[in-house]
Amino acid sequence: MREDEILKDIFEFSNNEKNIIKKAKRKSYLRMTMISGLVTVIAVTLLIIFKLQITPYLLNKEILAKDAYYQVYGANTYLSPWNTDIKLIGSTATSTQYKLLNGRPVFKKIITLESTPHETYIQPHPNKTYTYYGQNVMNFYHPKIDYENVAEDGLILNNKLDNKIIEMGISFDQVYTMSEVNKMLPQGVSLQWYWLDTFSNVEISSMQKSVQPYTEIPAHVFLEDEIVGIRAFSNTGEKYDNPLKEFKESIQFTMENNSEYKKEMKTILDSITDNNNINIIGAVVVGDAATLSKLSKAPFIRASSLGASIDSY
């Protein structure tokens, strides 16, 4: 072989080697890209599967705690089963809050996991409150707090409500036991809920009327959403054999499932360590206009405030 041919082969081999190296690099980059993409897809898929698996569990835990909270707070209010919407981002749960009037539900509002326990109402004056749906909101008055005047809605019930079943919040003149309350109420009245006194003397003192520089703070009137009470009926309208037992179980469950309310619930539980320490200062009753009007005149009734109403037929 001639010398010029040998040199040509040498240079052609060098060029081929460069091409081979370039091709190998391209294949390597392509393989690495494909592997990285596959790993990313697998990782994202596993993350989605994990989130879809864990989200219902976490959401259900929040729902149970929220449900238990509303079993303790709110006068004669209940929550429907929750509707959940599971998403990768922004999963939600909603429930309908309602009241029971002799076993018949009356809509109050929609509750979500983000809902605040206390909403804003319309108050034309201190003893009358409405929701933005136009419903009456029951007001309650503590027997140890001095008020200039209180709601007396029961005294103004008239013939226009003769065909209605009416909910009324009553505030007592003093502390009573559950058995005493049961005996005091007349026939024809359904006792739906007991208002439990969970306030310390310091708290009561802070709620009294006070005069500050350039302003006067009226005595605190309690709205139906903010007070603690014992339900006499389940959310399906079945009468509890032992309402106090059901109440304690709700508090205990809330303590175990929601750290946000744990301290608050423990304070309530400590105030009812035994049956001799159950102080009832008000109630929610349901009946017709004539019966409730008569009840509101009883000497142990300090105040009466109308709530929801429905047709009796």
Beta strands, then each sheet from edge to edge (+ up, - down):
strand 1: 77-79
strand 2: 83-85
strand 3: 92-101
strand 4: 104-112
strand 5: 122-125
strand 6: 128-130
strand 7: 136-137
strand 8: 139-140
strand 9: 164-176
strand 10: 190-196
strand 11: 210-212
strand 12: 215-217
strand 13: 222-223
strand 14: 229-231
strand 15: 280-287
strand 16: 301-311
sheet 1: 1+ 3- 2+
sheet 2: 1+ 3- 4+
sheet 3: 5+ 6- 7+
sheet 4: 8+ 13-
sheet 5: 14+ 10- 15+ 9- 16+
sheet 6: 11+ 12-
end
